[in-house]
Amino acid sequence: MDDKERKRAVVTAIAVGGMILGCLTSCDATLDPPAPLPAPGRVSVLATGHGGDTGWWPEVRIDEQDHAHVTWCDSTLGDAMYATRAPGGAWQPEPISTAGAVGKYITLGLDAHGRPAVLYYNQDAKFLDFATRRDDGTWSSEHVDWGDNIGVGGVLLFDADNVAHAFYYSQRDRFLHATRKKSPQGDPWTVALVAAARGGYYTEVDVVRRADGFWLTFVDWSKREGFFLARPAPDGLVVEPLVLEKGAGWRSALVFGQHAELELIYTLGGAKELRLARRVGVGFESLRLARKVNNMAAAVTRTGDFAIAYQDVHAGQKAASSLKLLRRDGVAWRHFAVDDDGPLADYLGVALDSQGRAVIAYHANGAKALRIYDEAAAK
């Protein structure tokens, strides 16, 4: 294979039952990003475990006023936690629920008015709960679904009519879509099957709301061809396989550029790679962005630029992990070292403000704390 060929992945198309399915097979096409520079933002501690551990499943969202919102699970106390911060202000943490072992698989969404809502698993009662924050600062909650460890890989979003949608796995090997009725009578939630698929403890999916509906990526660990795209169709969601390598996509993100070009950011678990794939015709071409990557989270701008926070696993050892930030702005790539005081970043989330500055929330394993990297804050 010559150098030109190494710049592209092999593109194939397989006809199955009348459907054309895009498949991806990888060559050694590699970005070779520049050596990471010291990150320009500031790292601080948002929460400590007070003798235990905290900061699992952190999620970051930034509203239209550039107010940052973060949720996480206090894994020692079993509490669902939330914090907000106005631009230039201090973080204001508060509990969402402390009733028993709650907060597992917590995920955060903002409604059309910028108000936070969360989805989390109540481990004692085995309910997947939905909670919203009232104007007086208190939280109200209701049940979405029931089952053992339900809510793995959960994502919460609101549609154009400000209706809540939840996507998550159940332990019965189902990937589900729950919708909250606008005027509920009886059970306020309806649950529909997206696909028969198996998730895992660390599984994360991505969901993007577009004008035509929700686009999402998810995995099925029960199959070798386990990475899938679901896209809107008149009668629901159409599901197609994306990548055939075993272990692809347990972390993933969808990117749509200015001209609606579809790209995929994903991890390749066995090889511990971070990869970027671009749709070409009915298939994809891929590019390796980084090696020795165990975890990642990505945030995307409206123009298709993005920032990827990732766990750099030195010498394949999680105990030596550090946090890096890789950014694409147009055709330029930038690379930053955020935090080397590992082990850390086995759980992380990232969001971008209106100026494209990153806020990263991540679990610091050694310190048993939740740390925040804020690109808008001076060191």
Buried (B, 14 or more C-beta within 10 A) or exposed (E): EEEEEEEBBBBBEEEEEEEEBBBBBBBEBBBEBEEBEEBBBEBEEBBBBEEEBBBBBBBBBBBEEBBBBBBBBBBBBBBBBBBBBEEEEEBEBEBBBEBEBBBBBBBBBBBEEEBBBBBBBBBEBBBBBBBBBEEEEEBEBBBBBEBEBBBBBBBBBBEEEEBBBBBBBBBEBBBBBBBBEEEEEEEBBEBEEBBEBBBEEBBBBBBBBEEEBBBBBBBBBEBEBBBBBBBBEEEEBEBBBBBBBBBBBBBBBBBBBEEEEBBBBBBBBEBBBBBBBBBBEBBBBBBBBBEBBBBBBBBBBEEBBBBBBBBBBBEEEBEBBBBBBBBBEEEEBBBBBBBBEBBBBBBBBBBBBEEBBBBBBBBBBEBBBBBBBBBBBEE
